[in-house]
Amino acid sequence: MRTCERLVKEGRFVPSNPIGILTTSYCELLQNKVPLLGSSTACIVVLDRTSHRLHTANLGDSGFLVVRGGEVVHRSDEQQHYFNTPFQLSIAPPEAEGVVLSDSPDAADSTSFDVQLGDIILTATDGLFDNMPDYMILQELKKLKNSNYESIQQTARSIAEQAHELAYDPNYMSPFAQFACDNGLNVRGGKPDDITVLLSIVAEYTD
């Protein structure tokens, strides 16, 4: 994602094509002379501020919600090969090539749709969605009283902290545990994982 950020800052992207950002960034990593081993899901959300149109690309089980009037009006689709195995971009060591799951950036789910002033855009890793159902997230977003930076930051931190607390509750029936039970596994509790939450509010564009 750091490479994606650099490409955007350099103006090397088309706002309506977030998959292009992801593809260019991934290709750069593959061509890197110093191998960077590992894997990652990815979620890119681009807001065209002049047209109030959102363009998204999501690969794996990170994702986004668009909230309007206290209700979820748009959301990303989770991509899984099978239970607890999300689509992911990976760079495998030579001995593991062909064995480690590795998806193409082109496999990302891409959407474009209009947004309205005041819409809340929440982007997060699966550590949030595995531990907090929509109704809990919406309860926290109701506490967002205005669109200044401090209020948005405080709300994002509050959501992340609540998800972290639930992740380590062994008696909590988390969304992840419910999904596991649906797949025939006897699981209870939260799911400890990395948790990143980004909050944005669609506001009037001023040049």
KAVEN-V456495 format. One record per residue. N is the residue number from 1. RES is the residue in three letters. PHI is phi as a letter, one per 40 degrees, with the letter a starting at -180 (* if undefined). PSI is psi in degrees with one decimal (none if undefined). OMEGA is omega in radians with two decimals (999 if undefined). Layout:
BEGIN
n:N res:RES phi:PHI psi:PSI omega:OMEGA
n:N res:RES phi:PHI psi:PSI omega:OMEGA
END
This chain:
BEGIN
n:1 res:MET phi:* psi:-25.8 omega:3.09
n:2 res:ARG phi:c psi:-37.3 omega:3.09
n:3 res:THR phi:c psi:-40.0 omega:3.07
n:4 res:CYS phi:d psi:-43.5 omega:-3.14
n:5 res:GLU phi:c psi:-43.2 omega:3.14
n:6 res:ARG phi:c psi:-42.6 omega:-3.14
n:7 res:LEU phi:c psi:-40.3 omega:3.13
n:8 res:VAL phi:c psi:-45.1 omega:-3.14
n:9 res:LYS phi:c psi:-31.1 omega:3.12
n:10 res:GLU phi:c psi:-3.7 omega:3.14
n:11 res:GLY phi:g psi:17.9 omega:-3.10
n:12 res:ARG phi:c psi:59.4 omega:-3.14
n:13 res:PHE phi:a psi:159.1 omega:3.03
n:14 res:VAL phi:b psi:118.5 omega:-3.05
n:15 res:PRO phi:d psi:-35.2 omega:-3.09
n:16 res:SER phi:c psi:2.0 omega:-3.10
n:17 res:ASN phi:b psi:69.6 omega:-3.13
n:18 res:PRO phi:c psi:-25.5 omega:3.07
n:19 res:ILE phi:c psi:-32.5 omega:3.09
n:20 res:GLY phi:c psi:-38.7 omega:3.08
n:21 res:ILE phi:c psi:-46.3 omega:-3.11
n:22 res:LEU phi:c psi:-41.9 omega:-3.12
n:23 res:THR phi:c psi:-47.1 omega:-3.13
n:24 res:THR phi:c psi:-42.4 omega:-3.14
n:25 res:SER phi:c psi:-44.5 omega:-3.13
n:26 res:TYR phi:c psi:-41.0 omega:3.13
n:27 res:CYS phi:c psi:-37.3 omega:3.09
n:28 res:GLU phi:c psi:-42.4 omega:3.14
n:29 res:LEU phi:c psi:-40.2 omega:3.13
n:30 res:LEU phi:c psi:-31.4 omega:-3.11
n:31 res:GLN phi:c psi:-2.3 omega:-3.12
n:32 res:ASN phi:c psi:132.5 omega:-3.11
n:33 res:LYS phi:c psi:-24.7 omega:3.08
n:34 res:VAL phi:b psi:107.7 omega:-3.07
n:35 res:PRO phi:d psi:134.5 omega:3.09
n:36 res:LEU phi:b psi:102.7 omega:-3.03
n:37 res:LEU phi:c psi:144.5 omega:3.09
n:38 res:GLY phi:i psi:-175.3 omega:3.14
n:39 res:SER phi:a psi:160.1 omega:-3.11
n:40 res:SER phi:a psi:144.9 omega:2.89
n:41 res:THR phi:c psi:172.5 omega:-3.11
n:42 res:ALA phi:a psi:142.0 omega:3.07
n:43 res:CYS phi:a psi:121.2 omega:3.13
n:44 res:ILE phi:b psi:129.1 omega:3.12
n:45 res:VAL phi:b psi:122.0 omega:-3.10
n:46 res:VAL phi:b psi:123.0 omega:3.10
n:47 res:LEU phi:b psi:119.6 omega:3.00
n:48 res:ASP phi:c psi:104.6 omega:-2.98
n:49 res:ARG phi:c psi:-23.6 omega:-3.13
n:50 res:THR phi:c psi:-35.7 omega:-3.11
n:51 res:SER phi:b psi:-5.1 omega:-3.07
n:52 res:HIS phi:f psi:47.7 omega:3.12
n:53 res:ARG phi:b psi:136.3 omega:-3.11
n:54 res:LEU phi:b psi:132.5 omega:3.10
n:55 res:HIS phi:b psi:129.4 omega:-3.02
n:56 res:THR phi:b psi:153.2 omega:2.98
n:57 res:ALA phi:a psi:124.7 omega:-3.11
n:58 res:ASN phi:b psi:125.3 omega:3.10
n:59 res:LEU phi:b psi:113.2 omega:3.10
n:60 res:GLY phi:h psi:-145.4 omega:-3.01
n:61 res:ASP phi:b psi:10.3 omega:2.82
n:62 res:SER phi:c psi:177.1 omega:-3.12
n:63 res:GLY phi:i psi:-168.5 omega:-3.09
n:64 res:PHE phi:a psi:157.8 omega:2.98
n:65 res:LEU phi:b psi:144.1 omega:2.95
n:66 res:VAL phi:b psi:121.7 omega:-3.06
n:67 res:VAL phi:b psi:130.9 omega:-3.14
n:68 res:ARG phi:b psi:124.0 omega:3.13
n:69 res:GLY phi:g psi:32.1 omega:3.10
n:70 res:GLY phi:g psi:8.6 omega:3.13
n:71 res:GLU phi:b psi:149.2 omega:3.07
n:72 res:VAL phi:c psi:119.4 omega:-3.12
n:73 res:VAL phi:b psi:-19.6 omega:3.04
n:74 res:HIS phi:a psi:147.8 omega:3.04
n:75 res:ARG phi:a psi:156.2 omega:3.09
n:76 res:SER phi:c psi:156.2 omega:3.04
n:77 res:ASP phi:c psi:128.4 omega:3.10
n:78 res:GLU phi:c psi:137.0 omega:3.14
n:79 res:GLN phi:b psi:117.1 omega:-3.13
n:80 res:GLN phi:b psi:138.0 omega:2.98
n:81 res:HIS phi:c psi:-44.0 omega:3.03
n:82 res:TYR phi:a psi:179.5 omega:-2.99
n:83 res:PHE phi:d psi:128.5 omega:3.07
n:84 res:ASN phi:g psi:25.1 omega:3.09
n:85 res:THR phi:b psi:83.7 omega:-3.06
n:86 res:PRO phi:c psi:159.0 omega:2.93
n:87 res:PHE phi:d psi:146.3 omega:-3.11
n:88 res:GLN phi:a psi:151.1 omega:2.98
n:89 res:LEU phi:c psi:134.2 omega:-3.11
n:90 res:SER phi:a psi:154.7 omega:2.99
n:91 res:ILE phi:b psi:104.7 omega:-3.04
n:92 res:ALA phi:c psi:150.1 omega:3.01
n:93 res:PRO phi:c psi:154.8 omega:-3.07
n:94 res:PRO phi:d psi:-38.4 omega:-3.07
n:95 res:GLU phi:c psi:-13.1 omega:-3.11
n:96 res:ALA phi:b psi:2.9 omega:3.14
n:97 res:GLU phi:c psi:133.8 omega:-3.10
n:98 res:GLY phi:g psi:-10.8 omega:3.14
n:99 res:VAL phi:b psi:-43.7 omega:3.14
n:100 res:VAL phi:c psi:135.7 omega:3.09
n:101 res:LEU phi:c psi:131.8 omega:3.11
n:102 res:SER phi:a psi:115.8 omega:-3.12
n:103 res:ASP phi:c psi:158.8 omega:3.11
n:104 res:SER phi:c psi:146.3 omega:3.04
n:105 res:PRO phi:d psi:-29.4 omega:3.13
n:106 res:ASP phi:c psi:-17.7 omega:-3.14
n:107 res:ALA phi:c psi:-8.5 omega:-3.14
n:108 res:ALA phi:c psi:143.5 omega:3.07
n:109 res:ASP phi:c psi:125.7 omega:-3.05
n:110 res:SER phi:b psi:134.8 omega:3.11
n:111 res:THR phi:b psi:157.0 omega:3.01
n:112 res:SER phi:a psi:134.4 omega:3.14
n:113 res:PHE phi:a psi:160.6 omega:3.14
n:114 res:ASP phi:c psi:146.2 omega:3.01
n:115 res:VAL phi:b psi:167.5 omega:-3.10
n:116 res:GLN phi:b psi:157.3 omega:3.07
n:117 res:LEU phi:d psi:133.7 omega:-3.13
n:118 res:GLY phi:g psi:-11.7 omega:3.08
n:119 res:ASP phi:c psi:139.7 omega:3.08
n:120 res:ILE phi:b psi:128.1 omega:3.11
n:121 res:ILE phi:b psi:115.4 omega:3.10
n:122 res:LEU phi:b psi:123.4 omega:3.09
n:123 res:THR phi:b psi:134.5 omega:-3.03
n:124 res:ALA phi:a psi:160.0 omega:3.01
n:125 res:THR phi:c psi:169.5 omega:-3.10
n:126 res:ASP phi:c psi:-17.8 omega:3.09
n:127 res:GLY phi:d psi:-27.0 omega:3.05
n:128 res:LEU phi:c psi:-54.5 omega:-3.02
n:129 res:PHE phi:c psi:-25.9 omega:3.10
n:130 res:ASP phi:c psi:-18.6 omega:-3.04
n:131 res:ASN phi:b psi:-18.0 omega:-3.14
n:132 res:MET phi:b psi:119.6 omega:3.05
n:133 res:PRO phi:c psi:167.0 omega:-3.08
n:134 res:ASP phi:d psi:-42.3 omega:-3.03
n:135 res:TYR phi:c psi:-33.4 omega:3.09
n:136 res:MET phi:c psi:-41.8 omega:3.12
n:137 res:ILE phi:c psi:-43.6 omega:-3.13
n:138 res:LEU phi:c psi:-35.7 omega:3.09
n:139 res:GLN phi:c psi:-41.7 omega:3.13
n:140 res:GLU phi:c psi:-37.9 omega:-3.12
n:141 res:LEU phi:c psi:-25.9 omega:3.10
n:142 res:LYS phi:c psi:-21.1 omega:3.14
n:143 res:LYS phi:c psi:-8.3 omega:3.14
n:144 res:LEU phi:c psi:104.9 omega:-3.00
n:145 res:LYS phi:c psi:-26.3 omega:3.12
n:146 res:ASN phi:a psi:177.2 omega:-3.01
n:147 res:SER phi:b psi:20.1 omega:3.09
n:148 res:ASN phi:c psi:159.9 omega:-3.00
n:149 res:TYR phi:d psi:-43.0 omega:-3.07
n:150 res:GLU phi:c psi:-41.0 omega:-3.13
n:151 res:SER phi:c psi:-42.4 omega:3.12
n:152 res:ILE phi:c psi:-44.1 omega:-3.13
n:153 res:GLN phi:c psi:-42.7 omega:-3.13
n:154 res:GLN phi:c psi:-40.9 omega:-3.14
n:155 res:THR phi:c psi:-42.6 omega:3.12
n:156 res:ALA phi:c psi:-43.1 omega:3.14
n:157 res:ARG phi:c psi:-39.6 omega:-3.14
n:158 res:SER phi:c psi:-41.5 omega:3.11
n:159 res:ILE phi:c psi:-45.7 omega:-3.12
n:160 res:ALA phi:c psi:-40.7 omega:-3.12
n:161 res:GLU phi:c psi:-38.4 omega:3.12
n:162 res:GLN phi:c psi:-40.8 omega:3.10
n:163 res:ALA phi:c psi:-40.2 omega:3.14
n:164 res:HIS phi:c psi:-41.4 omega:3.13
n:165 res:GLU phi:c psi:-44.1 omega:-3.14
n:166 res:LEU phi:c psi:-30.7 omega:-3.11
n:167 res:ALA phi:c psi:-27.0 omega:-3.09
n:168 res:TYR phi:b psi:15.9 omega:3.08
n:169 res:ASP phi:c psi:110.7 omega:-3.05
n:170 res:PRO phi:c psi:-13.9 omega:-3.08
n:171 res:ASN phi:b psi:-1.4 omega:-3.08
n:172 res:TYR phi:c psi:131.8 omega:3.07
n:173 res:MET phi:c psi:89.3 omega:-3.05
n:174 res:SER phi:c psi:163.6 omega:3.03
n:175 res:PRO phi:d psi:-36.2 omega:3.11
n:176 res:PHE phi:c psi:-44.5 omega:3.14
n:177 res:ALA phi:c psi:-38.6 omega:3.11
n:178 res:GLN phi:c psi:-41.1 omega:3.11
n:179 res:PHE phi:c psi:-38.9 omega:3.11
n:180 res:ALA phi:c psi:-42.7 omega:3.11
n:181 res:CYS phi:c psi:-37.5 omega:3.10
n:182 res:ASP phi:c psi:-22.5 omega:3.14
n:183 res:ASN phi:b psi:19.7 omega:3.03
n:184 res:GLY phi:g psi:14.7 omega:-3.14
n:185 res:LEU phi:b psi:139.7 omega:3.13
n:186 res:ASN phi:c psi:89.1 omega:-3.05
n:187 res:VAL phi:b psi:141.6 omega:3.05
n:188 res:ARG phi:a psi:155.1 omega:3.12
n:189 res:GLY phi:h psi:174.1 omega:3.08
n:190 res:GLY phi:c psi:-178.7 omega:-3.14
n:191 res:LYS phi:b psi:100.5 omega:3.10
n:192 res:PRO phi:d psi:130.1 omega:-3.09
n:193 res:ASP phi:a psi:169.5 omega:3.02
n:194 res:ASP phi:c psi:141.3 omega:-3.10
n:195 res:ILE phi:b psi:115.4 omega:3.07
n:196 res:THR phi:b psi:131.5 omega:-3.14
n:197 res:VAL phi:b psi:125.7 omega:3.05
n:198 res:LEU phi:b psi:132.2 omega:3.12
n:199 res:LEU phi:b psi:136.9 omega:3.06
n:200 res:SER phi:b psi:152.2 omega:3.07
n:201 res:ILE phi:b psi:130.8 omega:3.12
n:202 res:VAL phi:c psi:120.1 omega:-3.10
n:203 res:ALA phi:b psi:170.0 omega:3.13
n:204 res:GLU phi:c psi:134.2 omega:-3.11
n:205 res:TYR phi:c psi:125.0 omega:3.05
n:206 res:THR phi:b psi:123.8 omega:-3.09
n:207 res:ASP phi:c psi:none omega:999
END
